Amino acid sequence: MIKAQRGTKDILPEDILTWQHIEKTARELFQNANYKEIRTPIFEGTELFKRGVGDSTDIVNKEMYTFSVGGVNKDENSITLRPENTAGVVRAYIEHGFSRLSAPVKLWYFGPMFRYERPQKGRQRQFHQIGIEMFGVENPSADAEVISLAMKFLSKMGVLGLSAEINSLGCPKCRDEYKARIKEVLKPYLGELCEDCKVRYDKNPLRMLDCKDENCIKIFDDEKIKNVILSDFICEECKEHYENVKKYLDVLNISYSENKMLVRGLDYYNRTVFEIKSDALGSQSAVAGGGRYDGLVSMLGGEKTPAVGFALGVERLFELIKHKEIQKLDYFIVSNIQDVAIETVQMLRDKGFSADFDFQNRKFAKQMEKAGKIANKAVIIGEDEIKGKYYTVKNLTTGEQIKTETL
Ligand code: HAM
């Protein structure tokens, strides 16, 4: 038997109502906050992610679905299924000259992403994200809006009691000094670090703080090292920005905690980063994450443009709200007079009702049983109804039955 690929899932009819509800809630909330939907292709040139997400990240190094397609120069034709959508949205922003529009340019999206990760609960190879990106505003009020919309969306979906974890990664200048200090204090332990961290040590030392290797975690827990990691390294301007983000979050009544170890798994961030986690999700606890990326637009060839955004994992959200409902039909026709049943179904559908009938013309009791399972009301049409020119309509929830000439 051919089965779905490891790490992919069919979204079945029993779950689709919840998915549609998630999408509808997102559309309403983001449109209400003046975000416009954007749909970008699911594959992009590989270079976009190497440069955009960063080639020292696990996403780019280990998790990309990359293909070489046709052509003589295979590298030029290398494409990758998008592992995330910020880079693609930035590419579209530059390509369509959105910097000409009056700032802020606010965009939202919903779609599948692809990461070649080891599948486990909450971690798939094809998963979906809902996200927003706001371009053109350096002011910390933009960071606060993005974090508050992520929280608002979760509360609208009925996920309550979550709090955001926030941190500031500073700007390239203050962060470089911080990286140098971390490298210095870790130098004597270099031989003991895991293979990944040995590479991160040179390429991107902050990423080490995200390491899940037990031995590395133990090393980082050493008091001397911890003091450096937890030190206040951000410069005055970054500090002021961060303080204001927190002030606006307080104004908006958003609960948050500060986590100095929060570095995120993508390279483009500066200043504010955040994640929203839920214990109910187990080890893959982050339901949403995001932050500020003021350098990405210019790094990908556009004008210098501040930007901030977040993305939320829809499968993880689904786990948190999980309520399976089958959408019931408005009417099910119960009749052994097939031509009348067909005609009545057509008439009801034309009027905008959802309706169906028993194609196999089974016994009355069987049809009634089916109606009870899949519809709100049964329209019964037997010899008496035909003779008397009326319908018998049974409300399948209350059991109430009426005679009516029109439906
Ligand atoms: P991210 O933290 O890599 O950020 O992903 C955002 C969310 O996508 C995660 O919090 C998680 O819920 C979900 N997710 C990620 N990987 C998987 C997976 N393998 N299976 C299931 N769910 C997953 C980004 O992607 C950034 N682009 C967010 C952003 C937007 N930053 C600024 N703007």
Residues whose N, C-alpha, C, O or C-beta is under 5 A from the ligand:
A	BS01	HAM	E84 N85 T86 R115 E117 G122 R123 Q124 F127 G131 I132 A286 V287 A288 G289 G290 G291 G309 F310 A311 L312 G313 R316
